[in-house]
């Protein structure tokens, strides 16, 4: 699914040099590379405040902690996504409010978001799934109307942009109140371990986020807030400082691979290739098809026999997970997510895909449907 070795071999000298520099310095925690990378990421995203942290899940949790929400306050997010967004809501004693997604772009169903808003709703977490954005302009309008915070989850969409109707453009993660991302190794911008970051344009909020991620302290041993210990390792920051220079080229490689898949698969009646929003670019963290004829699992097994890996993101919507079972939700509550969980299949997608490899993949898919 991901060829990190091939990606890293091309920049091995730079990576080795950066890693050894940290090792020789002895500044393993909060070394200068952490701030340097934060500044480079801020410049890339065109946002002033970037606070690195230990991982993407911590980023979401710290973002919520910074909003001073109270137990029982409600936070809306999608049922069709990775568990982290709902997990951190529950960990903080907040109420998870799940909504369905749209079937074409896998983003929050905005109409359902609006219907789910109550007097207790305080925030919305849109997940920019697979590499492209939720309809942020409409979501911003809704948040403004009801005075809600928006925490963007860009773990799968770092580097994607969003075009507004007035002609302006912003990077995903810089549009809402707070943006969060993950640097898990397989991400479009990935390190060699765990890592994450939080970004905001609000200086006061940024200061609070920095304090929360550092045991609630601004001055050492003066703990003004209840916080946590979440920091980006200096070696990982050094790795990311090298790799961020290549992020645009990595995303272009993914887009090229996606076009190859599109052209090869768009005539198969049983396959729906990924659709793109007009408003958002797509950086293809995943290339996710929908298998419409009920043969998804059979196709995955067929490809596995041909040594072609696939993944299902995600096989069980959150409302059907044991951890989130609720009387409010039953089977059929979110029909789109339930349907997609039986149809989606992600094909290999990474920066090192070549035409020969992709030809083998798509020819194997075609063979499955002609056998």
TIPA-718733 format. One record per residue (C-alpha): residue in one letter; x, y, z. Coordinates in steps of 0.1 Angstrom, whole numbers, plus 5000, padded with zeros to 4 digits. Example, Ala and Ser with C-alpha at 12.3 -4.5 7.8 and 13.67 -1.06 7.14 Angstrom:
// residues 2
A512349555078
S513749895071
//
This chain:
// residues 371
X500050005000
X502950245008
X506550234997
X508350445023
X511750275016
X511650384980
X510650744989
X513350775016
X516150634994
X515950934971
X516651175000
X518650945022
X521651175024
X519551465036
X517751245061
X520851095075
X522551435078
X519551575097
X519151275120
X522851265129
X522851645136
X520251585163
X522051285177
X525351475179
X523651785195
X522051585223
X518951805220
X516551525218
X513551705234
X512452045220
X515552085200
X515852375175
X514652155147
X511152145163
X510652525161
X512352535127
X509952275113
X506952455128
X508052775111
X508452595078
X505052435081
X503452765090
X504952925059
X503752645038
X500252665051
X500353045053
X499253045090
X501053215118
X500752965147
X501852605144
X502252395175
X503852045170
X502751765192
X503151395197
X500551255172
X497351345154
X495051215181
X496751435207
X496351725183
X492551675182
X492351625220
X494451935228
X492352145203
X489152045221
X490752115255
X491652465244
X488052555238
X487052525275
X484152295268
X482252145297
X481051785303
X477851725283
X478651985256
X478151835221
X480551795193
X479451695158
X481551465136
X481151205109
X480350845116
X482350735086
X485950805096
X488750685118
X487950655155
X490250935167
X487851225162
X485051065182
X487450905207
X488851235219
X485351385223
X484451105246
X487651105265
X486951465276
X483551385288
X481851555259
X478951415239
X479651265205
X477051355179
X477451155147
X476151245113
X476251075079
X478451175050
X477751245013
X478250944990
X480351124964
X483051304984
X482951125018
X482551455037
X480051565063
X476451585051
X475951955058
X472151925060
X472551655087
X475051875106
X472452155107
X469751925119
X471951785146
X472752135161
X471252195196
X471752455223
X474452225237
X476452205204
X479852375207
X482052245179
X482152055147
X485051825136
X485051795098
X487351515086
X488851585052
X488751225042
X491051055017
X492751385006
X490051634997
X488051895017
X484651905032
X482452185018
X484052435041
X482352755029
X478952625038
X480252485071
X481752815080
X478452995074
X476752735096
X479352775124
X479053155122
X475253135125
X475252915156
X478553045171
X480352705168
X484052625167
X485452425138
X488352185143
X489552065109
X491051715108
X493651725080
X495451405088
X494651275053
X494751605034
X497851805042
X498752015012
X495252024997
X493752374991
X490152504991
X488752774967
X486053004979
X483453164957
X485053504961
X488153374944
X490253344975
X492153024984
X493252875017
X494952555026
X492852295044
X493352315081
X493752695081
X490052765074
X488352675107
X489052775143
X491852515147
X493452275123
X495051935133
X497151695114
X499151365118
X502651285106
X502150905109
X504650745085
X502150665057
X500651015056
X501451245026
X503851425050
X505051145073
X507851105097
X509550785109
X507450745140
X504550935155
X504051305152
X501351565148
X500651935148
X497952195156
X497552525138
X495452835143
X495353205133
X494253305168
X497353415189
X495653375222
X494353035213
X497752935201
X499353035234
X496752825253
X497452525230
X501152555236
X500552555274
X498152265273
X500552055253
X503352135278
X501652035312
X499652355313
X502752575318
X504052885301
X506852925326
X508652615338
X507052475370
X504152725369
X501152525359
X498252755351
X496152505332
X495452125334
X497452005304
X499251705291
X502651605278
X502551605240
X505551705220
X507151625186
X510451435190
X513351635177
X514551365154
X511051335139
X511051715134
X514351695116
X512951435093
X509851635086
X511951955080
X513651765051
X510451605038
X508251915038
X510452055009
X509151764988
X505451764999
X504151934968
X506051694945
X504751404966
X501251524962
X501751574924
X502951214922
X499851094940
X497651294917
X499451154886
X498850804900
X495250884906
X494750994870
X496250674858
X493750474878
X490950704866
X491650644830
X492050274834
X489050204856
X486350454846
X484750234821
X484149944845
X480449944853
X481049784888
X483650044898
X483050404908
X486250604907
X486750884933
X484951204925
X486551544931
X484951854945
X485252164924
X486052364955
X488952144968
X492052004954
X492651634961
X496051504973
X495051134974
X496151015007
X494050714995
X492650624961
X489350474972
X486950324947
X483450204954
X482649854942
X478949874934
X477949514926
X478549354960
X481849194950
X484149414970
X485449144994
X485848894965
X487849154945
X490049224975
X490748844979
X491448814942
X493949094943
X495648964974
X496348634955
X497948844929
X500149004956
X498249334954
X497449484988
X494249674994
X492649825025
X489049905036
X488850255051
X486450195070
X484749865074
X482549965104
X481050315109
X481550455143
X477850425153
X478150045149
X481350025169
X480949875204
X482650175220
X479950415206
X476850205206
X473950425217
X470150415219
X470150725196
X471650515167
X470550195152
X471150015120
X469750225092
X470350555110
X473150645087
X472450455054
X475150615033
X477950525057
X476550175062
X476450125024
X479950275018
X481450045045
X480449755023
X481649914990
X484850114996
X488249964987
X491550164987
X494150064961
X497850104965
X498650484966
X502050634972
X504750854957
X506750564941
X504050404920
X505150364884
X503150284852
X504349924852
X503049854888
X499750034881
X499249854849
X499549524868
X497049644894
X494449764869
X494849464846
X494249244876
X491049424884
X489949394848
X490749024849
X488548984879
X485649124860
X486248914829
X487048584844
//
